[in-house]
Amino acid sequence: MAEREVPDRVVVAERLAAEAGFKKSCIPEVGRLLRLAAAAKPGGVVAESGTGSGVGTAWLHSGLGAGARLVTVERDEELARRAAGVFADDDRVSVLTGDWRLLEGHAPFDVFFCDGGGKRDAPERVVELLAPGGILVLDDFTPSADWPPRFEGEVDELRLFYLTHPALDATEVLTTPSSSAVVAARRV
């Protein structure tokens, strides 16, 4: 697949998002990062909190190895149903409906795209769900040139938590001029 080519399932999930009026889907710049993370763990357990209509899920799926599993959870029943339809033909993918904590039964994760629940309300638990060497991707941050990082004039405690956590090697990656992601690996 060429780097700029958008996977077919991403196109389908984006259409479903538009039909549902869902405007919080994963952007292509983050999607390509997700594809890379999933591809780096070809036999791994890949997870996503916050499925939405399945756009991020589709990007993760595009890098999924033959021996990998992908589990994602969405609390909105209709969005979860729509997303599940995108992956109905692939038994490596499970779309769960409910609270993000449903993922705990599938941990530890080799890749965890924490885009919904957990990121803010239970960050320590998010880190605990990673396997040693597991990759964590957190998006929707606003870039900060300051240290410690700031958001709206205040120290961004959430971003600082992930960037300085003793169990993680983490960095912030600019995804667009106005957005960034925190990417981390759990120390072995």
MDAnalysis code that builds the backbone (N, CA, C; Angstrom):
import MDAnalysis as mda
import numpy as np

u = mda.Universe.empty(564, n_residues=188, atom_resindex=np.repeat(np.arange(188), 3), trajectory=True)
u.add_TopologyAttr("name", ["N", "CA", "C"] * 188)
u.add_TopologyAttr("resid", np.arange(1, 189))
u.add_TopologyAttr("resname", ["MET", "ALA", "GLU", "ARG", "GLU", "VAL", "PRO", "ASP", "ARG", "VAL", "VAL", "VAL", "ALA", "GLU", "ARG", "LEU", "ALA", "ALA", "GLU", "ALA", "GLY", "PHE", "LYS", "LYS", "SER", "CYS", "ILE", "PRO", "GLU", "VAL", "GLY", "ARG", "LEU", "LEU", "ARG", "LEU", "ALA", "ALA", "ALA", "ALA", "LYS", "PRO", "GLY", "GLY", "VAL", "VAL", "ALA", "GLU", "SER", "GLY", "THR", "GLY", "SER", "GLY", "VAL", "GLY", "THR", "ALA", "TRP", "LEU", "HIS", "SER", "GLY", "LEU", "GLY", "ALA", "GLY", "ALA", "ARG", "LEU", "VAL", "THR", "VAL", "GLU", "ARG", "ASP", "GLU", "GLU", "LEU", "ALA", "ARG", "ARG", "ALA", "ALA", "GLY", "VAL", "PHE", "ALA", "ASP", "ASP", "ASP", "ARG", "VAL", "SER", "VAL", "LEU", "THR", "GLY", "ASP", "TRP", "ARG", "LEU", "LEU", "GLU", "GLY", "HIS", "ALA", "PRO", "PHE", "ASP", "VAL", "PHE", "PHE", "CYS", "ASP", "GLY", "GLY", "GLY", "LYS", "ARG", "ASP", "ALA", "PRO", "GLU", "ARG", "VAL", "VAL", "GLU", "LEU", "LEU", "ALA", "PRO", "GLY", "GLY", "ILE", "LEU", "VAL", "LEU", "ASP", "ASP", "PHE", "THR", "PRO", "SER", "ALA", "ASP", "TRP", "PRO", "PRO", "ARG", "PHE", "GLU", "GLY", "GLU", "VAL", "ASP", "GLU", "LEU", "ARG", "LEU", "PHE", "TYR", "LEU", "THR", "HIS", "PRO", "ALA", "LEU", "ASP", "ALA", "THR", "GLU", "VAL", "LEU", "THR", "THR", "PRO", "SER", "SER", "SER", "ALA", "VAL", "VAL", "ALA", "ALA", "ARG", "ARG", "VAL"])
u.atoms.positions = np.array([
    [0.848, -1.178, 0.000],
    [0.000, 0.000, 0.000],
    [0.894, 1.243, 0.000],
    [0.659, 2.159, -0.916],
    [1.398, 3.413, -0.946],
    [1.091, 4.213, 0.316],
    [2.073, 4.997, 0.786],
    [1.931, 5.707, 2.058],
    [0.686, 6.584, 2.111],
    [0.353, 7.267, 1.046],
    [-0.778, 8.207, 1.056],
    [-2.105, 7.554, 0.688],
    [-2.068, 6.288, 0.293],
    [-3.287, 5.587, -0.053],
    [-4.116, 5.350, 1.216],
    [-5.397, 5.581, 1.107],
    [-6.298, 5.388, 2.242],
    [-6.944, 4.003, 2.103],
    [-6.807, 3.158, 3.129],
    [-7.391, 1.818, 3.055],
    [-8.908, 1.856, 2.834],
    [-9.412, 0.858, 2.094],
    [-10.842, 0.806, 1.770],
    [-11.727, 0.866, 3.006],
    [-11.351, 0.148, 4.072],
    [-12.188, 0.152, 5.281],
    [-12.223, 1.528, 5.941],
    [-11.133, 2.282, 5.814],
    [-11.136, 3.648, 6.344],
    [-12.168, 4.482, 5.590],
    [-12.211, 4.356, 4.273],
    [-13.171, 5.094, 3.449],
    [-14.602, 4.741, 3.869],
    [-14.863, 3.452, 4.071],
    [-16.194, 3.006, 4.493],
    [-16.538, 3.585, 5.864],
    [-15.602, 3.499, 6.819],
    [-15.852, 4.014, 8.172],
    [-16.040, 5.534, 8.169],
    [-15.290, 6.235, 7.327],
    [-15.466, 7.691, 7.216],
    [-16.854, 8.033, 6.683],
    [-17.340, 7.238, 5.727],
    [-18.685, 7.451, 5.200],
    [-19.730, 7.221, 6.302],
    [-19.555, 6.176, 7.083],
    [-20.472, 5.898, 8.189],
    [-20.460, 7.033, 9.215],
    [-19.284, 7.574, 9.486],
    [-19.180, 8.708, 10.419],
    [-19.967, 9.902, 9.899],
    [-19.814, 10.193, 8.611],
    [-20.537, 11.317, 8.008],
    [-22.043, 11.088, 8.089],
    [-22.482, 9.868, 7.781],
    [-23.917, 9.557, 7.841],
    [-24.463, 9.699, 9.251],
    [-23.657, 9.350, 10.263],
    [-24.085, 9.414, 11.661],
    [-23.890, 10.805, 12.266],
    [-23.234, 11.704, 11.519],
    [-22.942, 13.029, 12.066],
    [-21.843, 13.003, 13.115],
    [-21.016, 11.960, 13.079],
    [-19.920, 11.808, 14.046],
    [-18.713, 12.566, 13.525],
    [-18.222, 13.541, 14.287],
    [-17.170, 14.433, 13.813],
    [-15.836, 14.277, 14.547],
    [-15.669, 13.220, 15.316],
    [-14.449, 13.063, 16.107],
    [-13.577, 11.908, 15.623],
    [-13.660, 11.586, 14.357],
    [-12.881, 10.464, 13.828],
    [-11.396, 10.785, 13.777],
    [-10.625, 9.742, 13.763],
    [-9.181, 9.793, 13.638],
    [-8.784, 10.479, 12.321],
    [-7.826, 11.396, 12.395],
    [-7.348, 12.058, 11.182],
    [-6.326, 11.160, 10.479],
    [-6.142, 11.322, 9.163],
    [-5.219, 10.450, 8.427],
    [-3.788, 10.446, 8.981],
    [-3.314, 11.577, 9.468],
    [-1.950, 11.642, 10.005],
    [-1.793, 10.714, 11.217],
    [-2.810, 10.647, 12.056],
    [-2.784, 9.733, 13.202],
    [-3.025, 8.309, 12.706],
    [-3.905, 8.165, 11.726],
    [-4.183, 6.845, 11.169],
    [-2.936, 6.152, 10.666],
    [-2.090, 6.895, 9.966],
    [-0.854, 6.294, 9.455],
    [0.065, 5.865, 10.595],
    [0.060, 6.628, 11.672],
    [0.810, 6.260, 12.867],
    [0.245, 4.969, 13.476],
    [-1.079, 4.843, 13.492],
    [-1.722, 3.638, 14.023],
    [-1.386, 2.416, 13.167],
    [-1.402, 2.596, 11.845],
    [-1.049, 1.493, 10.947],
    [0.367, 1.010, 11.249],
    [1.294, 1.940, 11.416],
    [2.678, 1.614, 11.721],
    [2.782, 0.870, 13.054],
    [2.077, 1.349, 14.085],
    [2.128, 0.705, 15.402],
    [1.618, -0.729, 15.324],
    [0.488, -0.937, 14.655],
    [-0.064, -2.292, 14.522],
    [0.882, -3.199, 13.731],
    [1.472, -2.664, 12.680],
    [2.395, -3.457, 11.858],
    [3.640, -3.859, 12.642],
    [4.020, -3.056, 13.632],
    [5.203, -3.353, 14.444],
    [4.985, -4.533, 15.382],
    [3.726, -4.944, 15.570],
    [3.397, -6.050, 16.473],
    [2.541, -7.060, 15.706],
    [3.123, -7.763, 14.719],
    [2.348, -8.598, 13.789],
    [1.577, -9.751, 14.422],
    [1.949, -10.187, 15.604],
    [1.212, -11.254, 16.273],
    [0.577, -10.773, 17.558],
    [0.456, -9.475, 17.697],
    [0.059, -8.891, 18.962],
    [-1.426, -8.715, 19.189],
    [-1.717, -8.267, 20.398],
    [-3.068, -7.885, 20.775],
    [-3.130, -6.360, 20.686],
    [-3.997, -5.885, 19.806],
    [-4.141, -4.462, 19.539],
    [-5.485, -4.028, 20.096],
    [-5.511, -2.894, 20.796],
    [-6.757, -2.425, 21.413],
    [-6.985, -0.958, 21.103],
    [-8.270, -0.594, 21.164],
    [-8.667, 0.801, 20.956],
    [-9.810, 1.112, 21.906],
    [-9.683, 2.210, 22.592],
    [-10.760, 2.737, 23.421],
    [-11.346, 3.930, 22.677],
    [-12.627, 3.840, 22.334],
    [-13.274, 4.917, 21.587],
    [-13.336, 4.612, 20.102],
    [-14.109, 3.611, 19.734],
    [-14.211, 3.162, 18.344],
    [-14.801, 4.217, 17.422],
    [-15.813, 4.963, 17.923],
    [-16.556, 5.848, 17.034],
    [-17.192, 5.013, 15.937],
    [-17.054, 5.444, 14.704],
    [-17.605, 4.681, 13.570],
    [-16.595, 3.698, 12.994],
    [-15.401, 3.642, 13.579],
    [-14.405, 2.662, 13.152],
    [-13.286, 3.186, 12.284],
    [-13.105, 4.498, 12.185],
    [-12.040, 5.039, 11.341],
    [-10.664, 4.655, 11.892],
    [-10.417, 4.935, 13.175],
    [-9.144, 4.545, 13.786],
    [-8.957, 3.041, 13.769],
    [-10.057, 2.320, 13.999],
    [-10.029, 0.859, 13.965],
    [-9.571, 0.378, 12.587],
    [-10.090, 1.022, 11.545],
    [-9.726, 0.639, 10.179],
    [-8.251, 0.922, 9.899],
    [-7.736, 2.023, 10.419],
    [-6.308, 2.292, 10.249],
    [-5.483, 1.233, 10.979],
    [-5.858, 0.904, 12.223],
    [-5.162, -0.163, 12.950],
    [-5.234, -1.469, 12.167],
    [-6.418, -1.763, 11.650],
    [-6.641, -2.997, 10.886],
    [-5.721, -3.066, 9.665],
    [-5.458, -1.927, 9.046],
    [-4.628, -1.910, 7.839],
    [-3.191, -2.336, 8.109],
    [-2.762, -2.296, 9.375],
    [-1.424, -2.751, 9.729],
    [-1.419, -4.065, 10.481],
    [-2.585, -4.647, 10.668],
    [-2.746, -5.855, 11.484],
    [-2.112, -7.071, 10.827],
    [-1.268, -7.769, 11.566],
    [-0.660, -8.993, 11.062],
    [-1.639, -10.153, 11.091],
    [-1.316, -11.204, 10.348],
    [-2.200, -12.367, 10.247],
    [-2.461, -13.010, 11.598],
    [-1.488, -12.962, 12.518],
    [-1.655, -13.580, 13.828],
    [-2.112, -12.634, 14.916],
    [-2.450, -11.413, 14.558],
    [-2.830, -10.404, 15.555],
    [-4.333, -10.425, 15.810],
    [-4.714, -9.830, 16.934],
    [-6.128, -9.616, 17.274],
    [-6.314, -8.135, 17.543],
    [-7.490, -7.639, 17.199],
    [-7.847, -6.240, 17.423],
    [-9.173, -6.194, 18.159],
    [-9.167, -5.555, 19.327],
    [-10.393, -5.395, 20.106],
    [-10.589, -3.902, 20.358],
    [-11.804, -3.445, 20.128],
    [-12.118, -2.031, 20.283],
    [-13.447, -1.902, 21.002],
    [-13.618, -0.803, 21.711],
    [-14.850, -0.609, 22.479],
    [-15.404, 0.792, 22.252],
    [-16.729, 0.841, 22.118],
    [-17.457, 2.095, 21.910],
    [-18.702, 2.079, 22.793],
    [-18.929, 3.149, 23.513],
    [-20.085, 3.170, 24.414],
    [-21.396, 3.485, 23.703],
    [-21.336, 4.147, 22.538],
    [-22.553, 4.456, 21.777],
    [-22.951, 3.217, 20.969],
    [-24.098, 2.642, 21.311],
    [-24.510, 1.377, 20.684],
    [-24.639, 1.463, 19.171],
    [-25.201, 2.546, 18.662],
    [-25.395, 2.669, 17.224],
    [-24.054, 2.788, 16.491],
    [-23.138, 3.601, 17.027],
    [-21.810, 3.705, 16.406],
    [-21.087, 2.363, 16.443],
    [-21.169, 1.663, 17.575],
    [-20.514, 0.353, 17.688],
    [-21.098, -0.629, 16.674],
    [-22.411, -0.613, 16.498],
    [-23.052, -1.507, 15.530],
    [-22.560, -1.204, 14.116],
    [-22.512, 0.078, 13.773],
    [-22.029, 0.465, 12.444],
    [-20.582, 0.030, 12.233],
    [-19.740, 0.291, 13.240],
    [-18.325, -0.077, 13.129],
    [-18.159, -1.588, 13.008],
    [-18.931, -2.335, 13.774],
    [-18.831, -3.800, 13.713],
    [-19.113, -4.306, 12.299],
    [-20.019, -3.651, 11.600],
    [-20.334, -4.049, 10.233],
    [-19.158, -3.904, 9.282],
    [-18.285, -2.944, 9.548],
    [-17.113, -2.717, 8.696],
    [-16.153, -3.910, 8.770],
    [-16.160, -4.609, 9.904],
    [-15.197, -5.690, 10.142],
    [-15.861, -7.058, 10.280],
    [-17.120, -7.156, 9.873],
    [-17.886, -8.401, 10.052],
    [-17.234, -9.599, 9.376],
    [-16.436, -9.370, 8.348],
    [-15.811, -10.469, 7.605],
    [-14.433, -10.859, 8.136],
    [-13.999, -10.271, 9.244],
    [-12.660, -10.547, 9.773],
    [-12.763, -10.930, 11.248],
    [-12.581, -12.205, 11.542],
    [-12.753, -12.668, 12.919],
    [-11.593, -12.282, 13.840],
    [-10.588, -11.596, 13.317],
    [-9.516, -11.071, 14.174],
    [-9.969, -9.816, 14.909],
    [-11.096, -9.227, 14.475],
    [-11.568, -7.954, 15.021],
    [-12.822, -8.164, 15.858],
    [-12.805, -7.605, 17.081],
    [-13.975, -7.625, 17.969],
    [-14.343, -6.195, 18.311],
    [-15.594, -5.840, 18.063],
    [-16.101, -4.516, 18.431],
    [-17.039, -4.715, 19.615],
    [-16.664, -4.166, 20.751],
    [-17.448, -4.276, 21.974],
    [-18.271, -3.009, 22.175],
    [-19.391, -3.158, 22.838],
    [-20.235, -2.013, 23.165],
    [-20.270, -1.853, 24.672],
    [-19.885, -0.668, 25.147],
    [-19.934, -0.407, 26.575],
    [-18.775, 0.442, 27.043],
    [-18.528, 0.371, 28.333],
    [-17.479, 1.141, 28.988],
    [-16.096, 0.641, 28.558],
    [-15.145, 1.538, 28.523],
    [-13.785, 1.198, 28.085],
    [-13.165, 0.089, 28.918],
    [-13.618, -0.076, 30.144],
    [-13.040, -1.099, 31.027],
    [-13.307, -2.528, 30.524],
    [-14.211, -2.678, 29.562],
    [-14.416, -3.995, 28.953],
    [-13.125, -4.506, 28.310],
    [-12.243, -3.596, 27.956],
    [-10.973, -3.984, 27.341],
    [-10.078, -4.747, 28.308],
    [-10.244, -4.525, 29.607],
    [-9.352, -5.135, 30.598],
    [-9.293, -6.653, 30.464],
    [-10.386, -7.273, 30.066],
    [-10.422, -8.722, 29.910],
    [-9.616, -9.234, 28.727],
    [-9.110, -8.334, 27.891],
    [-8.340, -8.710, 26.708],
    [-6.866, -8.320, 26.829],
    [-6.504, -7.657, 27.911],
    [-5.130, -7.184, 28.135],
    [-4.231, -8.358, 28.525],
    [-2.929, -8.202, 28.420],
    [-2.179, -6.986, 28.115],
    [-2.129, -6.712, 26.613],
    [-1.905, -5.429, 26.285],
    [-1.932, -4.987, 24.898],
    [-0.536, -4.696, 24.371],
    [-0.320, -5.145, 23.144],
    [0.931, -4.836, 22.454],
    [0.849, -3.467, 21.783],
    [-0.365, -3.046, 21.450],
    [-0.636, -1.705, 20.930],
    [-1.949, -1.266, 21.566],
    [-1.985, -0.053, 22.089],
    [-3.204, 0.476, 22.687],
    [-3.393, 1.913, 22.198],
    [-4.416, 2.103, 21.364],
    [-4.813, 3.445, 20.926],
    [-5.917, 3.879, 21.885],
    [-5.539, 4.689, 22.842],
    [-6.482, 5.125, 23.870],
    [-7.034, 6.486, 23.458],
    [-8.152, 6.441, 22.755],
    [-8.756, 7.638, 22.184],
    [-10.065, 7.989, 22.881],
    [-10.496, 7.151, 23.795],
    [-11.755, 7.381, 24.502],
    [-11.532, 7.250, 25.992],
    [-12.385, 6.483, 26.630],
    [-12.297, 6.299, 28.068],
    [-10.950, 5.762, 28.504],
    [-10.556, 6.158, 29.701],
    [-9.293, 5.737, 30.279],
    [-8.220, 6.788, 30.174],
    [-8.095, 7.409, 29.035],
    [-7.034, 8.389, 28.784],
    [-6.981, 9.448, 29.876],
    [-8.138, 10.015, 30.220],
    [-8.198, 11.079, 31.218],
    [-8.612, 10.574, 32.598],
    [-9.541, 9.615, 32.637],
    [-10.130, 9.231, 33.913],
    [-9.360, 8.144, 34.653],
    [-8.490, 7.399, 33.979],
    [-7.723, 6.340, 34.646],
    [-6.377, 6.137, 33.965],
    [-5.557, 7.178, 33.866],
    [-4.308, 7.049, 33.118],
    [-3.365, 5.976, 33.670],
    [-3.324, 5.802, 34.969],
    [-2.449, 4.765, 35.526],
    [-2.896, 3.381, 35.062],
    [-4.201, 3.162, 34.994],
    [-4.725, 1.872, 34.530],
    [-4.393, 1.661, 33.061],
    [-4.436, 2.722, 32.259],
    [-4.064, 2.625, 30.840],
    [-2.641, 2.091, 30.716],
    [-1.722, 2.630, 31.489],
    [-0.327, 2.177, 31.446],
    [-0.235, 0.713, 31.875],
    [-0.976, 0.339, 32.911],
    [-0.936, -1.039, 33.419],
    [-1.435, -2.059, 32.395],
    [-2.284, -1.645, 31.476],
    [-2.836, -2.561, 30.475],
    [-1.862, -2.882, 29.344],
    [-0.750, -2.159, 29.284],
    [0.251, -2.401, 28.241],
    [1.147, -3.579, 28.595],
    [1.415, -4.420, 27.610],
    [2.403, -5.482, 27.769],
    [3.792, -4.842, 27.794],
    [4.784, -5.510, 28.370],
    [6.148, -4.990, 28.250],
    [6.491, -4.816, 26.767],
    [7.003, -3.659, 26.422],
    [7.286, -3.347, 25.023],
    [6.071, -2.868, 24.251],
    [4.914, -2.830, 24.903],
    [3.688, -2.387, 24.252],
    [3.725, -0.911, 23.899],
    [3.059, -0.569, 22.810],
    [3.036, 0.801, 22.294],
    [1.701, 1.448, 22.650],
    [1.770, 2.648, 23.190],
    [0.594, 3.433, 23.542],
    [0.544, 4.657, 22.633],
    [-0.634, 4.910, 22.044],
    [-0.830, 6.102, 21.219],
    [-2.011, 6.876, 21.793],
    [-1.775, 8.155, 22.072],
    [-2.793, 9.067, 22.594],
    [-2.788, 10.302, 21.708],
    [-3.930, 10.622, 21.095],
    [-3.928, 11.789, 20.210],
    [-4.778, 12.908, 20.782],
    [-5.007, 13.925, 19.952],
    [-5.828, 15.087, 20.302],
    [-5.181, 16.024, 21.315],
    [-3.876, 16.145, 21.266],
    [-3.192, 17.136, 22.079],
    [-2.876, 18.346, 21.213],
    [-2.739, 19.501, 21.856],
    [-2.326, 20.732, 21.187],
    [-0.834, 20.892, 21.446],
    [-0.024, 21.032, 20.404],
    [1.422, 21.139, 20.603],
    [1.793, 22.254, 21.586],
    [2.858, 22.002, 22.331],
    [3.362, 22.980, 23.287],
    [4.872, 23.051, 23.153],
    [5.389, 24.247, 23.021],
    [6.842, 24.428, 22.929],
    [7.467, 24.536, 24.318],
    [6.636, 24.575, 25.346],
    [7.113, 24.752, 26.720],
    [7.367, 23.418, 27.407],
    [8.224, 23.491, 28.446],
    [8.379, 22.358, 29.354],
    [8.284, 22.885, 30.770],
    [7.410, 22.325, 31.555],
    [6.475, 21.279, 31.201],
    [5.450, 21.766, 30.179],
    [4.844, 20.806, 29.422],
    [3.894, 21.211, 28.386],
    [2.707, 21.959, 28.979],
    [2.209, 22.916, 28.192],
    [1.104, 23.744, 28.667],
    [-0.047, 23.661, 27.686],
    [-1.241, 23.857, 28.228],
    [-2.455, 23.933, 27.421],
    [-3.328, 25.011, 28.032],
    [-3.735, 25.969, 27.208],
    [-4.552, 27.106, 27.648],
    [-3.945, 27.804, 28.861],
    [-2.612, 27.985, 28.820],
    [-1.907, 28.734, 29.850],
    [-1.571, 27.972, 31.114],
    [-2.036, 26.752, 31.231],
    [-1.794, 25.940, 32.430],
    [-0.920, 24.735, 32.076],
    [-0.211, 24.208, 33.086],
    [0.538, 22.978, 32.865],
    [-0.452, 21.883, 32.478],
    [-0.141, 21.172, 31.409],
    [-0.989, 20.075, 30.936],
    [-0.608, 18.822, 31.724],
    [-1.279, 18.646, 32.850],
    [-0.949, 17.558, 33.776],
    [-1.117, 16.181, 33.132],
    [-2.140, 16.036, 32.285],
    [-2.371, 14.745, 31.651],
    [-1.213, 14.374, 30.721],
    [-0.852, 15.287, 29.858],
    [0.257, 15.025, 28.941],
    [1.548, 14.793, 29.721],
    [1.773, 15.598, 30.755],
    [2.965, 15.451, 31.590],
    [2.999, 14.072, 32.247],
    [1.834, 13.581, 32.683],
    [1.751, 12.251, 33.287],
    [2.329, 11.197, 32.343],
    [1.851, 11.183, 31.109],
    [2.305, 10.166, 30.161],
    [3.761, 10.371, 29.739],
    [4.164, 11.607, 29.519],
    [5.525, 11.889, 29.056],
    [6.589, 11.594, 30.107],
    [6.212, 11.607, 31.391],
    [7.200, 11.408, 32.455],
    [6.956, 10.141, 33.269],
    [6.004, 9.306, 32.866],
    [5.692, 8.106, 33.641],
    [6.917, 7.191, 33.697],
    [7.280, 6.700, 34.877],
    [8.496, 5.882, 35.002],
    [8.453, 4.541, 34.263],
    [7.283, 4.048, 33.917],
    [7.190, 2.775, 33.190],
    [7.178, 2.961, 31.676],
    [7.225, 4.214, 31.221],
    [7.112, 4.499, 29.788],
    [8.329, 5.238, 29.255],
    [8.684, 4.938, 28.012],
    [9.553, 5.800, 27.220],
    [8.586, 6.498, 26.274],
    [8.466, 7.812, 26.395],
    [7.427, 8.527, 25.651],
    [7.978, 9.765, 24.970],
    [7.289, 10.134, 23.894],
    [7.607, 11.370, 23.193],
    [6.319, 11.937, 22.614],
    [6.376, 13.183, 22.257],
    [5.243, 13.833, 21.601],
    [5.586, 13.997, 20.129],
    [4.642, 13.647, 19.274],
    [4.846, 13.687, 17.829],
    [3.846, 14.670, 17.234],
    [4.345, 15.613, 16.469],
    [3.475, 16.561, 15.777],
    [2.768, 15.821, 14.648],
    [1.443, 15.824, 14.645],
    [0.693, 15.145, 13.586],
    [0.206, 16.127, 12.526],
    [-0.083, 17.342, 12.918],
    [-0.373, 18.459, 12.019],
    [0.222, 19.688, 12.696],
    [0.248, 20.841, 12.041],
    [0.775, 22.023, 12.720],
    [0.014, 22.389, 14.007],
    [-1.229, 21.923, 14.148],
    [-2.012, 22.293, 15.332],
    [-2.437, 21.104, 16.199],
    [-1.863, 19.922, 15.938],
    [-2.217, 18.762, 16.763],
    [-1.009, 17.854, 16.964],
    [-1.037, 17.131, 18.073],
    [0.054, 16.213, 18.359],
    [-0.479, 14.961, 19.033],
    [0.374, 13.956, 19.069],
    [0.065, 12.694, 19.742],
    [1.216, 12.353, 20.673],
    [0.878, 11.708, 21.766],
    [1.899, 11.151, 22.648],
    [2.028, 9.682, 22.260],
    [3.235, 9.262, 21.984],
    [3.532, 7.873, 21.637],
    [4.511, 7.362, 22.676],
    [4.193, 6.202, 23.246],
    [5.027, 5.665, 24.321],
    [5.181, 4.168, 24.164],
    [6.267, 3.647, 24.737],
    [6.480, 2.209, 24.816],
    [6.665, 1.852, 26.275],
    [6.015, 0.773, 26.684],
    [6.170, 0.314, 28.074],
    [7.543, -0.329, 28.216],
    [8.266, 0.103, 29.219],
    [9.611, -0.434, 29.460],
    [9.517, -1.915, 29.800],
    [10.496, -2.643, 29.325],
    [10.543, -4.096, 29.555],
    [11.146, -4.368, 30.902],
])
